[in-house]
Each structure stands twice: as structure tokens, then as C-alpha cells.
């Protein structure tokens, strides 16, 4: 971290993780706890939530979110349709 902060080409650092299992039953609790423990000593913006985490786990929103598949009107969950989540179809998402 010290090298990043001192490097002339680095303007800002954002701490990031990706919840690969945010759409699964086991959820994100363990990974979120680990990330928060590691990130606690750094006062930097945080980016955690992908589409599934954004919809299911408000505690993961951090400073930045990274909606992906939901931007295309697709549900990140196998058991829940985009319509049930109120996601507009891809054509409407551009408007």
C-alpha cells in the first residue's frame, strides 16, 4: 500500500472485492467480514457490490457499486426473474 501511495502514476486507490457467490445460498457474510477486517486500517473508498450483492446485501454497497448483468435487464439470480426484481428489459435499460 505504501508503494501505491507513493507512486507518481497512482492518483487514487480504491479497495475492491468481488462477491462470486452473492447469488448463492451461502451469501457473502464470510467474505465481507474478511474484507472489512483487512480494509479496516485503510481510509480509502471501497467497491464491493456486484449486481447480486447490490440487490440482496445492502451492507456491501460501500462507496462504489458495480452493477453488471442487471444493467442489461437480466436477473443475477437463477430463482428470480428480472421482471420480479423490477429490472427493465435490455432495450428499456438504455432509455
ZIRAJO-V968308 format. One line per field, one symbol per residue. phi: phi as a letter, one per 30 degrees, with the letter a starting at -180 (. if undefined). psi: psi as a letter, one per 30 degrees, with the letter a starting at -180 (. if undefined). burial: + if it has 16 or more other ideal C-beta (glycine too) atoms within 10 Angstrom, else -. Layout:
# ZIRAJO-V968308
phi = ???
psi = ???
burial = ???
This chain:
# ZIRAJO-V968308
phi = .ddddcdddccbbcdbbbcdcdccddibeddddddddddedccbdbbbdceddedcbedcdhcbcbdbeddcicddcdcbdddddiddeeddddd
psi = eeeeefkffjelkkkllkifgfflefageeeeeeeeeefegkillkjekaeeeeefiffgebfklikceffggkkfkefkleeefgklleefff.
burial = --------------+-+-+--++---++--++--++--+------++++++++++++--+-+----+--+--+++++----+----+--------
